Amino acid sequence: ANQGDGVMVENANRTQFLGCTLYQNPFVYYNVISGNRGHGVRVKDSNNVIVQANFLGMGSDNATSVANGGNGLLLEGYSKNPQVGGVIPLGNAISGNTLNGIAVTDTVSGFISFNTFGGIAAFQTFPSPNGQNGILVTSSGGNNQIRTCIISGNLGNGIELSGKATGVQITDTSVGTTTVITG
């Protein structure tokens, strides 16, 4: 393990973590950022950062939790327009971390989480819980979105909006189900 964060991005606009850029069957992620003592990825005061098709807190087998000691992904400071995930297969598996899967704090704005698996392995039915919440938003920045995500199996809440969270939209997201989404 690294003693700190797996990757720290500070004052580095337009940074990209691209695990893959095209369809691969079933899923091939090239970036595995897991097992660090701090956060998996920490983004502070950086605009237009993209995090797509990564395992944060999961092993490359999409079955084994390899916890980061903090959050899987921490977005903080005045970061604007961070994009987490994308159309399939560009979503992320952010599961098995000691704290939250994703934490959005301070005045982060324009955040989007798209096709995130939080607390569950990608396209699986077994949990890989984050120790707290799947996604935690306390940011007062506004214009933050959680869409088309599967958030389940976490030891806290699936999604928690608290503190001074402002302007959060949640759409087409399943909380508390498997990826099968049966009723």
LUMVO-427951 format. One line per 4 residues: number of its first residue (from 1); their letters; for each residue z, x, y of C-alpha. Coordinates in steps of 0.2 Angstrom, whole numbers. Example, Ala and Ser with C-alpha at 12.3 -4.5 7.8 and 13.67 -1.06 7.14 Angstrom:
2
1 = as = 39,62,-22; 36,68,-5
//
This chain:
183
1 = anqg = 0,0,0; -3,5,18; 14,5,27; 7,-6,41
5 = dgvm = -7,-18,42; -22,-17,31; -34,-17,47; -28,-18,65
9 = vena = -41,-24,78; -34,-22,96; -45,-23,111; -61,-22,100
13 = nrtq = -73,-36,104; -86,-41,92; -79,-33,77; -85,-40,61
17 = flgc = -78,-41,43; -92,-46,32; -89,-47,14; -106,-53,10
21 = tlyq = -120,-60,21; -130,-71,8; -128,-82,-7; -121,-74,-22
25 = npfv = -117,-83,-38; -103,-87,-41; -94,-77,-27; -95,-59,-23
29 = yynv = -83,-52,-10; -84,-34,-5; -69,-34,7; -53,-35,-2
33 = isgn = -38,-32,10; -23,-35,0; -6,-27,-5; -2,-19,13
37 = rghg = 16,-19,19; 11,-27,36; -3,-40,39; -19,-40,30
41 = vrvk = -29,-41,46; -21,-41,63; -32,-46,78; -25,-44,95
45 = dsnn = -33,-46,112; -51,-45,104; -65,-58,107; -78,-64,96
49 = vivq = -71,-56,80; -79,-63,64; -70,-63,47; -81,-69,33
53 = anfl = -81,-68,14; -65,-58,11; -50,-59,0; -34,-57,10
57 = gmgs = -19,-57,-2; -30,-59,-17; -37,-47,-30; -56,-45,-32
61 = dnat = -55,-55,-48; -51,-71,-37; -36,-74,-49; -22,-62,-45
65 = svan = -11,-62,-30; -9,-45,-21; 2,-50,-7; 1,-43,10
69 = ggng = 19,-41,17; 15,-51,32; 2,-64,36; -15,-63,27
73 = llle = -23,-64,45; -14,-64,61; -23,-69,77; -13,-65,93
77 = gysk = -13,-61,111; -27,-68,122; -41,-66,108; -55,-78,111
81 = npqv = -68,-86,99; -62,-78,83; -73,-85,68; -64,-86,51
85 = ggvi = -77,-90,37; -93,-99,38; -105,-109,27; -103,-106,9
89 = plgn = -101,-92,3; -95,-85,19; -78,-93,18; -62,-83,14
93 = aisg = -49,-84,1; -33,-81,11; -19,-84,-2; -4,-76,-10
97 = ntln = 3,-67,6; 21,-66,10; 21,-75,26; 7,-87,31
101 = giav = -11,-87,26; -17,-87,44; -6,-87,59; -14,-91,76
105 = tdtv = -2,-87,91; 0,-84,109; -15,-90,119; -29,-87,106
109 = sgfi = -43,-100,110; -59,-105,102; -53,-101,84; -62,-109,70
113 = sfnt = -57,-108,52; -72,-114,41; -71,-115,22; -55,-106,20
117 = fggi = -46,-107,4; -27,-105,9; -14,-105,-5; -27,-107,-19
121 = aafq = -40,-96,-26; -58,-99,-21; -66,-114,-31; -51,-114,-43
125 = tfps = -38,-126,-48; -23,-114,-49; -12,-110,-34; -9,-93,-26
129 = pngq = 4,-98,-13; 7,-90,3; 25,-88,6; 26,-100,21
133 = ngil = 11,-110,27; -7,-110,23; -12,-110,42; 1,-109,56
137 = vtss = -5,-113,74; 7,-111,88; -6,-105,101; -7,-114,118
141 = ggnn = -25,-108,121; -34,-123,115; -51,-127,107; -45,-122,90
145 = qirt = -53,-129,74; -49,-130,56; -63,-138,46; -69,-140,28
149 = ciis = -54,-130,21; -44,-132,5; -26,-128,9; -14,-131,-6
153 = gnlg = 0,-124,-16; 9,-115,-1; 28,-113,-1; 29,-120,16
157 = ngie = 17,-133,24; -1,-133,21; -5,-133,40; 8,-132,53
161 = lsgk = 5,-135,71; 21,-131,81; 28,-122,96; 16,-124,110
165 = atgv = 0,-128,100; -13,-136,110; -30,-143,107; -31,-141,88
169 = qitd = -44,-151,79; -43,-153,60; -59,-161,51; -65,-162,33
173 = tsvg = -50,-153,27; -41,-156,10; -22,-152,10; -12,-153,-6
177 = tttv = -27,-155,-18; -36,-143,-29; -54,-139,-25; -59,-153,-37
181 = itg = -52,-166,-24; -48,-180,-36; -38,-195,-31
//
